[in-house]
Amino acid sequence: MTQSMLSSASALNAHTIKMDVIAHNVVNVNTPNFQPSAVTMQESFAQTIQRARAGTSPMQVGSGVSVASISRSTAPGAEIKVGDTTEVMSNTNLAVEMTNMIVTQRAFEANARVIPVVDEMMEEVVNLKQ
């Protein structure tokens, strides 16, 4: 498997986790006291393929992306009065969560498309050598 396929595979895994977290936030939008979580991603190890020279930066190729952390919001939700009691609602912003889901889904789809494209390119290279 080529490095580009491995990078895309790591992105598929990270984006799947992010979509799971977002879906969990959306499902609990009306759950009292629910505090949504957010996923932070980070670049995986970058391999240096050419060292820096005078006046130039090093050339590096990353090996994909991984989930750095999943953190829970600590901001309180809105307080609403229900009869004689006060409930603290979820602080989940549905518009933000759905926007994040669309962006994450598009990134997932783009990375899923990389794998068959690279496979087709590798087949072409093999056919050229024959």
Buried (B, 14 or more C-beta within 10 A) or exposed (E): EEEBBBBBBBBBBBBEBBBEBBEBBBEBBEEEEBBBBBBEBEEBEEEEEEEEEEEEEEEEEEBBBBBEEEEEBEEEBEEEEEEEEEEBBBBBBEEEBEEBBEEBBEBBEEBBEBBEEBEEEBEEEEEEEE
